Amino acid sequence: MKNIILLTVLFSFFFGNGQKSKLSSEHYQNVRKAFRQKMPDNSVAVLFSAPIRNRANDVDYIYHQDPNFFYLTGWHQPHSVLMIYKNPQSDSDGVYYEKIYVPERDNYMEMWNGKRYDLEQVKQLGYERVAERLDFKNDCDDLGSFDQVLMFEFKNDIRNQNTYVFKDNIRFKVDDPHDLFDLKATFREAINFPNNFNRLAHKAYQRIMEADQESLEKIKEEVEYLVKRDSLLMEDEIIRDFLKEPDQDFYREVKRKTAFALQNYNFDLETLPIIMRDMREIKTKNEIDLLKKAVAISVVGQIEVMKAMHPDMGEREIQGIHEFVYRKYGAADEGYPSIVGAGENSCVLHYIENDKEEINNQLVLMDLGAEFFGYTADVTRTIPANGAFSPEQKALYQIVYDSQEVAISGSQVGNTFRSIYLSSYDIIAKGLIQLGIISEASEARKYYPHGLSHHIGLDVHDPGNYQDLEADMVITIEPGIYIPENSPCDPKWWNIGIRIEDDVLITNDGPVNLSAGAPRDWKDIEELMKEESALKDFILPEINSLVQ
């Protein structure tokens, strides 16, 4: 159909199972160059691949790369590390600014888990330096020479992985000495990362070090906010003293103690997330092309379900049709757990069980998105299972639709996320008051409890600063109304949950609704649901007849 974008791809490569990169090596080189320009002087950024997630016993989930790591590399293999240097480094081959560490070749493990590329093959993908994992441990010895080691906070979700060795033709299972678990352990030791590290206390220390006479009160407010998040911070002598009200000489002494406390640490947990937010909220043309394809696939899924929907369906069957369409178009996965909620389940914002077997004549909220080569859509439609909105459903649906129309129209360069949210909230509040569901605008928050927009990209909730709208952002616009049972209003409104969500590209010429191909107006939805489905004749045998 016309909404499906045909992509012209210059270069394609893949690693491990499933996920591929559709972007060229030049794309990733340019991204790393732009990243390096944002780094502080004499700093190094260290990024790790995602851990392998265990499903149960000896079965793992399909591997999914860390989005920040994938954003900078396009590399899908686990147990890998990327180092990017602000200033030139040198070795026997000359000057370089980046180095990626990858697993070594292992014929036996490749028989089970797929091909690993050798160092020369990886280098051909555009990395200045490529090394095996063992070399990372050696290179960690030099981290003390940098003013800042940029990193993300450690997560305690990594298993120590096994590998196999052979002796006298007998296979032995042993710990992999260079897996992600050990790579991070080496890194922690090299940067002197404390075992009792408290991120909020460390952040408070860093802010205290930045305080001067002009910024003192502002920074005190920031430290007080951190204390509200963790009251135990008041047991820290430095933080407690900083929040007192003495003279400037006293503050100089506090800063001296803070500097002493930080003297053995050059790691920085704040700068890397800021750089990634700045970069990832603005999409390149190549990223936008992939997002357009992911959205187009998701649109087809919504359309086909609208045509196939009938009251005898169950939530999981509806989910299955969406995801079948995704696979048919080559999407390897969903960008997030699919949400299909009928009736009371539509009022649960992140309902993912999808196990209701009888939807009858209820509204069905369908929040799903295809992931295409790492980039994910996020499209929601709410439709009546029997093909016709009831008067109550129609009245609430129209309010959400009007709210979304205003927000999409307002998604202009220079406007703010907050301004379009407030315009959307105002429409919903006025509509609920008119229907007698609430009496004051402030009460609308009870039935519209979430935000309006978020970035999409490699994450369904992509990083961003959420300030002004800028060209080449791709965001969702997703107002909703949810009235669960026993709400303080007429019971005729109970168990109606409605969300309409579209993916919008911000341009200098105005917003472009990438998911407009899936009907949103209630009249258009009812009309489409009258059409015959391609699945009409896809009838499976009764399962009981097959059970012996």
MOHU-V118249 format. One record per residue. N is the residue number from 1. RES is the residue in one letter. OMEGA is omega in whole degrees, 0 to 359 (none if undefined). Layout:
n:N res:RES omega:OMEGA
n:N res:RES omega:OMEGA
This chain:
n:1 res:M omega:190
n:2 res:K omega:183
n:3 res:N omega:181
n:4 res:I omega:184
n:5 res:I omega:176
n:6 res:L omega:184
n:7 res:L omega:170
n:8 res:T omega:187
n:9 res:V omega:183
n:10 res:L omega:190
n:11 res:F omega:182
n:12 res:S omega:176
n:13 res:F omega:180
n:14 res:F omega:180
n:15 res:F omega:177
n:16 res:G omega:186
n:17 res:N omega:165
n:18 res:G omega:191
n:19 res:Q omega:180
n:20 res:K omega:168
n:21 res:S omega:177
n:22 res:K omega:185
n:23 res:L omega:186
n:24 res:S omega:175
n:25 res:S omega:178
n:26 res:E omega:178
n:27 res:H omega:183
n:28 res:Y omega:175
n:29 res:Q omega:179
n:30 res:N omega:178
n:31 res:V omega:180
n:32 res:R omega:177
n:33 res:K omega:179
n:34 res:A omega:177
n:35 res:F omega:183
n:36 res:R omega:180
n:37 res:Q omega:180
n:38 res:K omega:183
n:39 res:M omega:174
n:40 res:P omega:179
n:41 res:D omega:180
n:42 res:N omega:177
n:43 res:S omega:174
n:44 res:V omega:176
n:45 res:A omega:180
n:46 res:V omega:180
n:47 res:L omega:181
n:48 res:F omega:173
n:49 res:S omega:180
n:50 res:A omega:175
n:51 res:P omega:171
n:52 res:I omega:182
n:53 res:R omega:180
n:54 res:N omega:178
n:55 res:R omega:177
n:56 res:A omega:176
n:57 res:N omega:181
n:58 res:D omega:180
n:59 res:V omega:179
n:60 res:D omega:171
n:61 res:Y omega:173
n:62 res:I omega:186
n:63 res:Y omega:177
n:64 res:H omega:186
n:65 res:Q omega:174
n:66 res:D omega:186
n:67 res:P omega:179
n:68 res:N omega:178
n:69 res:F omega:181
n:70 res:F omega:180
n:71 res:Y omega:183
n:72 res:L omega:189
n:73 res:T omega:191
n:74 res:G omega:185
n:75 res:W omega:188
n:76 res:H omega:188
n:77 res:Q omega:177
n:78 res:P omega:177
n:79 res:H omega:182
n:80 res:S omega:181
n:81 res:V omega:174
n:82 res:L omega:173
n:83 res:M omega:177
n:84 res:I omega:184
n:85 res:Y omega:175
n:86 res:K omega:183
n:87 res:N omega:184
n:88 res:P omega:173
n:89 res:Q omega:182
n:90 res:S omega:173
n:91 res:D omega:184
n:92 res:S omega:180
n:93 res:D omega:178
n:94 res:G omega:186
n:95 res:V omega:176
n:96 res:Y omega:182
n:97 res:Y omega:183
n:98 res:E omega:179
n:99 res:K omega:178
n:100 res:I omega:181
n:101 res:Y omega:187
n:102 res:V omega:178
n:103 res:P omega:178
n:104 res:E omega:177
n:105 res:R omega:180
n:106 res:D omega:187
n:107 res:N omega:182
n:108 res:Y omega:181
n:109 res:M omega:178
n:110 res:E omega:177
n:111 res:M omega:181
n:112 res:W omega:193
n:113 res:N omega:178
n:114 res:G omega:189
n:115 res:K omega:167
n:116 res:R omega:180
n:117 res:Y omega:176
n:118 res:D omega:188
n:119 res:L omega:182
n:120 res:E omega:178
n:121 res:Q omega:179
n:122 res:V omega:181
n:123 res:K omega:179
n:124 res:Q omega:179
n:125 res:L omega:170
n:126 res:G omega:179
n:127 res:Y omega:182
n:128 res:E omega:178
n:129 res:R omega:178
n:130 res:V omega:181
n:131 res:A omega:175
n:132 res:E omega:187
n:133 res:R omega:181
n:134 res:L omega:182
n:135 res:D omega:178
n:136 res:F omega:180
n:137 res:K omega:178
n:138 res:N omega:182
n:139 res:D omega:178
n:140 res:C omega:180
n:141 res:D omega:184
n:142 res:D omega:186
n:143 res:L omega:179
n:144 res:G omega:182
n:145 res:S omega:182
n:146 res:F omega:176
n:147 res:D omega:181
n:148 res:Q omega:171
n:149 res:V omega:184
n:150 res:L omega:185
n:151 res:M omega:169
n:152 res:F omega:179
n:153 res:E omega:178
n:154 res:F omega:173
n:155 res:K omega:183
n:156 res:N omega:183
n:157 res:D omega:185
n:158 res:I omega:175
n:159 res:R omega:173
n:160 res:N omega:187
n:161 res:Q omega:178
n:162 res:N omega:170
n:163 res:T omega:182
n:164 res:Y omega:173
n:165 res:V omega:180
n:166 res:F omega:175
n:167 res:K omega:184
n:168 res:D omega:178
n:169 res:N omega:176
n:170 res:I omega:183
n:171 res:R omega:177
n:172 res:F omega:174
n:173 res:K omega:181
n:174 res:V omega:174
n:175 res:D omega:175
n:176 res:D omega:185
n:177 res:P omega:183
n:178 res:H omega:178
n:179 res:D omega:184
n:180 res:L omega:179
n:181 res:F omega:181
n:182 res:D omega:177
n:183 res:L omega:179
n:184 res:K omega:177
n:185 res:A omega:177
n:186 res:T omega:181
n:187 res:F omega:179
n:188 res:R omega:181
n:189 res:E omega:184
n:190 res:A omega:181
n:191 res:I omega:177
n:192 res:N omega:183
n:193 res:F omega:186
n:194 res:P omega:179
n:195 res:N omega:181
n:196 res:N omega:185
n:197 res:F omega:175
n:198 res:N omega:186
n:199 res:R omega:182
n:200 res:L omega:177
n:201 res:A omega:179
n:202 res:H omega:179
n:203 res:K omega:178
n:204 res:A omega:178
n:205 res:Y omega:181
n:206 res:Q omega:179
n:207 res:R omega:178
n:208 res:I omega:180
n:209 res:M omega:182
n:210 res:E omega:186
n:211 res:A omega:170
n:212 res:D omega:186
n:213 res:Q omega:182
n:214 res:E omega:186
n:215 res:S omega:188
n:216 res:L omega:184
n:217 res:E omega:179
n:218 res:K omega:181
n:219 res:I omega:175
n:220 res:K omega:178
n:221 res:E omega:180
n:222 res:E omega:179
n:223 res:V omega:177
n:224 res:E omega:177
n:225 res:Y omega:178
n:226 res:L omega:178
n:227 res:V omega:177
n:228 res:K omega:179
n:229 res:R omega:179
n:230 res:D omega:184
n:231 res:S omega:180
n:232 res:L omega:178
n:233 res:L omega:179
n:234 res:M omega:175
n:235 res:E omega:177
n:236 res:D omega:186
n:237 res:E omega:182
n:238 res:I omega:181
n:239 res:I omega:180
n:240 res:R omega:180
n:241 res:D omega:182
n:242 res:F omega:183
n:243 res:L omega:174
n:244 res:K omega:185
n:245 res:E omega:180
n:246 res:P omega:183
n:247 res:D omega:185
n:248 res:Q omega:178
n:249 res:D omega:179
n:250 res:F omega:181
n:251 res:Y omega:176
n:252 res:R omega:178
n:253 res:E omega:177
n:254 res:V omega:180
n:255 res:K omega:177
n:256 res:R omega:178
n:257 res:K omega:179
n:258 res:T omega:179
n:259 res:A omega:178
n:260 res:F omega:180
n:261 res:A omega:182
n:262 res:L omega:191
n:263 res:Q omega:182
n:264 res:N omega:185
n:265 res:Y omega:172
n:266 res:N omega:178
n:267 res:F omega:186
n:268 res:D omega:181
n:269 res:L omega:187
n:270 res:E omega:190
n:271 res:T omega:183
n:272 res:L omega:177
n:273 res:P omega:179
n:274 res:I omega:179
n:275 res:I omega:182
n:276 res:M omega:177
n:277 res:R omega:181
n:278 res:D omega:184
n:279 res:M omega:190
n:280 res:R omega:179
n:281 res:E omega:176
n:282 res:I omega:186
n:283 res:K omega:172
n:284 res:T omega:178
n:285 res:K omega:180
n:286 res:N omega:178
n:287 res:E omega:179
n:288 res:I omega:177
n:289 res:D omega:179
n:290 res:L omega:178
n:291 res:L omega:177
n:292 res:K omega:180
n:293 res:K omega:178
n:294 res:A omega:180
n:295 res:V omega:180
n:296 res:A omega:178
n:297 res:I omega:180
n:298 res:S omega:177
n:299 res:V omega:178
n:300 res:V omega:177
n:301 res:G omega:179
n:302 res:Q omega:181
n:303 res:I omega:183
n:304 res:E omega:177
n:305 res:V omega:177
n:306 res:M omega:181
n:307 res:K omega:185
n:308 res:A omega:188
n:309 res:M omega:171
n:310 res:H omega:188
n:311 res:P omega:182
n:312 res:D omega:180
n:313 res:M omega:169
n:314 res:G omega:183
n:315 res:E omega:183
n:316 res:R omega:177
n:317 res:E omega:177
n:318 res:I omega:177
n:319 res:Q omega:183
n:320 res:G omega:179
n:321 res:I omega:177
n:322 res:H omega:188
n:323 res:E omega:172
n:324 res:F omega:178
n:325 res:V omega:179
n:326 res:Y omega:182
n:327 res:R omega:181
n:328 res:K omega:180
n:329 res:Y omega:174
n:330 res:G omega:175
n:331 res:A omega:187
n:332 res:A omega:188
n:333 res:D omega:169
n:334 res:E omega:181
n:335 res:G omega:181
n:336 res:Y omega:179
n:337 res:P omega:184
n:338 res:S omega:179
n:339 res:I omega:174
n:340 res:V omega:185
n:341 res:G omega:178
n:342 res:A omega:176
n:343 res:G omega:182
n:344 res:E omega:180
n:345 res:N omega:178
n:346 res:S omega:180
n:347 res:C omega:176
n:348 res:V omega:193
n:349 res:L omega:181
n:350 res:H omega:179
n:351 res:Y omega:182
n:352 res:I omega:180
n:353 res:E omega:175
n:354 res:N omega:186
n:355 res:D omega:177
n:356 res:K omega:187
n:357 res:E omega:182
n:358 res:E omega:181
n:359 res:I omega:176
n:360 res:N omega:184
n:361 res:N omega:185
n:362 res:Q omega:169
n:363 res:L omega:178
n:364 res:V omega:178
n:365 res:L omega:185
n:366 res:M omega:182
n:367 res:D omega:185
n:368 res:L omega:178
n:369 res:G omega:177
n:370 res:A omega:171
n:371 res:E omega:183
n:372 res:F omega:181
n:373 res:F omega:175
n:374 res:G omega:185
n:375 res:Y omega:190
n:376 res:T omega:171
n:377 res:A omega:178
n:378 res:D omega:188
n:379 res:V omega:179
n:380 res:T omega:170
n:381 res:R omega:178
n:382 res:T omega:188
n:383 res:I omega:178
n:384 res:P omega:184
n:385 res:A omega:182
n:386 res:N omega:175
n:387 res:G omega:181
n:388 res:A omega:177
n:389 res:F omega:172
n:390 res:S omega:179
n:391 res:P omega:180
n:392 res:E omega:179
n:393 res:Q omega:182
n:394 res:K omega:182
n:395 res:A omega:180
n:396 res:L omega:180
n:397 res:Y omega:183
n:398 res:Q omega:177
n:399 res:I omega:180
n:400 res:V omega:179
n:401 res:Y omega:180
n:402 res:D omega:178
n:403 res:S omega:180
n:404 res:Q omega:179
n:405 res:E omega:179
n:406 res:V omega:182
n:407 res:A omega:178
n:408 res:I omega:180
n:409 res:S omega:181
n:410 res:G omega:182
n:411 res:S omega:183
n:412 res:Q omega:176
n:413 res:V omega:179
n:414 res:G omega:173
n:415 res:N omega:182
n:416 res:T omega:174
n:417 res:F omega:182
n:418 res:R omega:184
n:419 res:S omega:180
n:420 res:I omega:175
n:421 res:Y omega:182
n:422 res:L omega:178
n:423 res:S omega:178
n:424 res:S omega:181
n:425 res:Y omega:182
n:426 res:D omega:179
n:427 res:I omega:182
n:428 res:I omega:180
n:429 res:A omega:180
n:430 res:K omega:180
n:431 res:G omega:180
n:432 res:L omega:176
n:433 res:I omega:182
n:434 res:Q omega:179
n:435 res:L omega:180
n:436 res:G omega:181
n:437 res:I omega:175
n:438 res:I omega:179
n:439 res:S omega:179
n:440 res:E omega:184
n:441 res:A omega:181
n:442 res:S omega:181
n:443 res:E omega:182
n:444 res:A omega:180
n:445 res:R omega:179
n:446 res:K omega:184
n:447 res:Y omega:176
n:448 res:Y omega:194
n:449 res:P omega:185
n:450 res:H omega:177
n:451 res:G omega:184
n:452 res:L omega:193
n:453 res:S omega:167
n:454 res:H omega:176
n:455 res:H omega:169
n:456 res:I omega:181
n:457 res:G omega:175
n:458 res:L omega:170
n:459 res:D omega:175
n:460 res:V omega:170
n:461 res:H omega:186
n:462 res:D omega:179
n:463 res:P omega:177
n:464 res:G omega:180
n:465 res:N omega:175
n:466 res:Y omega:176
n:467 res:Q omega:180
n:468 res:D omega:173
n:469 res:L omega:181
n:470 res:E omega:179
n:471 res:A omega:177
n:472 res:D omega:163
n:473 res:M omega:171
n:474 res:V omega:187
n:475 res:I omega:172
n:476 res:T omega:168
n:477 res:I omega:192
n:478 res:E omega:173
n:479 res:P omega:179
n:480 res:G omega:172
n:481 res:I omega:182
n:482 res:Y omega:183
n:483 res:I omega:182
n:484 res:P omega:178
n:485 res:E omega:179
n:486 res:N omega:172
n:487 res:S omega:182
n:488 res:P omega:178
n:489 res:C omega:179
n:490 res:D omega:181
n:491 res:P omega:180
n:492 res:K omega:179
n:493 res:W omega:187
n:494 res:W omega:175
n:495 res:N omega:171
n:496 res:I omega:176
n:497 res:G omega:184
n:498 res:I omega:171
n:499 res:R omega:173
n:500 res:I omega:186
n:501 res:E omega:178
n:502 res:D omega:180
n:503 res:D omega:191
n:504 res:V omega:174
n:505 res:L omega:177
n:506 res:I omega:179
n:507 res:T omega:177
n:508 res:N omega:179
n:509 res:D omega:180
n:510 res:G omega:183
n:511 res:P omega:176
n:512 res:V omega:179
n:513 res:N omega:184
n:514 res:L omega:183
n:515 res:S omega:182
n:516 res:A omega:181
n:517 res:G omega:175
n:518 res:A omega:186
n:519 res:P omega:178
n:520 res:R omega:179
n:521 res:D omega:186
n:522 res:W omega:179
n:523 res:K omega:180
n:524 res:D omega:178
n:525 res:I omega:180
n:526 res:E omega:180
n:527 res:E omega:180
n:528 res:L omega:182
n:529 res:M omega:175
n:530 res:K omega:183
n:531 res:E omega:181
n:532 res:E omega:182
n:533 res:S omega:175
n:534 res:A omega:181
n:535 res:L omega:184
n:536 res:K omega:183
n:537 res:D omega:178
n:538 res:F omega:185
n:539 res:I omega:180
n:540 res:L omega:178
n:541 res:P omega:174
n:542 res:E omega:185
n:543 res:I omega:181
n:544 res:N omega:180
n:545 res:S omega:182
n:546 res:L omega:183
n:547 res:V omega:181
n:548 res:Q omega:none
